[in-house]
């Protein structure tokens, strides 16, 4: 190659690199190392977003008071408050915390996992309604909103099971956890696995587990099987085996057949799953992975594994939405001042009224940042968890690119905890 050809080649390569950078400037990862990205996310979560009881907050903001919880402000469901999803986020994150502690062997990591587990126990111990799981805890450490849900209850079981089966808890802690899990599960068994409400809504239910959707089937089966794992009481194994072969109302398939199909059929009932709602399927995929690990019948394991694989394939494309997130975005996150955004209030005598109130907001003060993070941070990272939970590490590069993309110091919603969930669901590098 002569000097002229060399210079032309260098110039062409430079122009190509400039073109790629210009077209793809938002795709460049914030961190070059996935381990550094995970440690940044970990530090951001633990520095400000876990309350003194060990329950993960939705975001940093004013904690509701006993009066707020009693009156239902901003609404009786607790939506949009900082304590909206305490057991959900804590329960989904706890398996990652346990795996981090296993890999590191660090006493701090073990203490962190223990703190989260005790936070979950507290959420099931602040109500006089047996089986009720509080969404989170107000300023006095006991007050809470009266409406729980299946989205809070299943992760409560999922997180405590992960902690119970880890090497971290003492024998006394295991006895305490088994007792509380049995207490809650026994109540759910009497309600037909419908989640009880508290306060002014006592005697009512919000959310259930015996429906015909994929997320119903897999969560119900997991909780039954996990209860046998924790208690070794054969009654739970019998209930699990019976539930496997049952066909829920509105379905011509057994629960195990529903599990094998994955979440795709749920699109009929839950719109825009792949674009916006994958976060509510992280626990379902995690439960499916646990069923694969717990089940000894190879034909059942094969069906669970099929569902696990098809979910990972379906979610893979959604991981790529992380490229649309700009770490320098300046949209307003008004939700941090929820009292200013949700000024309308009225007494709520029904769950429908509570939901109606939750839809009323000063949109000019709320801003667009929460929705932006939900679409381009929460959903891609939730998709990454679902892919990683397949367990084979086949799409490690895609998962790690998503984790590396974000500057976690600039995020408002604690849903970036899914970065750690995804990382610790991947097989450890050897």
C-alpha positions, 0 to 999 in steps of 0.5 A: 500500500502506498502513502496516498492509499494509506491516507485515503483509508485513514480518512475514510475510516475516520469519516465512518466512525464520525458517522456512526457516532453522530447517528448513534450518539444516544446508544453509547453506554454510560459505563464501559464495564457492566460491573461498574454499572451494577455497583453504581446502581447498587450504591444509588439504591442503598444510599437513598431509596431503602427506608429504615425498615428495609422496604424499597421506596418508589422514589425519594419523596415525602413519606405519607403520614398516618392521616394520609393513609387513613384518609387515602391521600393521594388515594386509598390505593397509595398509587403515586406515593413513595410507598406504592410498591414496597413489597413488590420491589423489595421482593423482586430485588431480594433474590438478587441481593441474596445472589450478590451476597453469595458471590461476594461473601461480604458481611455487608451484602448479607446484612443488606439481604437480611434487612430486606427480608425483615422489611417484608416480614414487617409489611405482613405484620402491621395490619389486624387483617390476617393475610394482608400485605401492606404496600409500604409503611408511613411515617410512624412505621405502622400506618399504611394504605388499605388496598394491597394487591396481587402485585405486592403479595406474590413478590412477598412470597418470592423474595422471602423464599429466596432468602429462606433458601439462601445460606444467610438466615439463622435457624431462628430466622427461618422459623420466623419466616416459615411461620409468617409465610404459612400464616399468610398462605393459610389465609389465602387458601381460605379466600380462594387466593384472593388478596384481602384489604384493610381499613375501611375496605376490610372484607373486600379483596384486590387481586387474585391468583386463580385466573386463566392468565399466564401470570395467574397460573405461574404465580399460583403454582410457585406459591404452592410449591414454595410453601412446601419448600419452606414448611415441608408440609405435604399438604402444600405439595398435594395442593400444588399437584392438584393445581397443576392439572386444573383448568382455570375458569375461561381456559381449556388448558391446564395450569402447567400448559398455560405456563408452557405458552408463556406470557404472549396470550396475556396480551388479550387482557393486558395491553402493551405488555412488551412496550410498557408492562414487562415490569409486572412479568418479572416476578412471573418469569422468576417464579417460572425459573424457580419452578424449573429448579424445584420440580423433579418431574422431567415432563413438568420441568420441560413445560416450565422450561418451554415457557421460560424460553419463549418469554425470554425470546419475546422480551429480547426485542424490548431490551433494545428500547434502552437506546432511546433513553437520553441520560441528559434528558431534563424532563420534569419529575414532579411526582417527587412533590406528590402533594402539589401534583395530586391536590384533588381529594375526596372521600373514597368509599369504593375501590372504583372511587379510589382509582378514579381519584388516582387519575386526577392530577395537575399534569403541568406540575407532574411533568413527563419524566416518570413516563419517560423512565417507565418506557425507556428505563423500567421496561427495557431493564425488566425485559433484560431480567426476563431474558437473563432468567432463562438461565443460559446466558445466551443473550448476555451481551444484550442484557449487559448493554442495557445495564451499562447504558444508564447513569443511575445517579440521574434516575428518579424511579427506583425501578432501576433495581431491575439492573441488578436483578438482571445482572445477578440472574445471569450465570456468574462469569468464570 
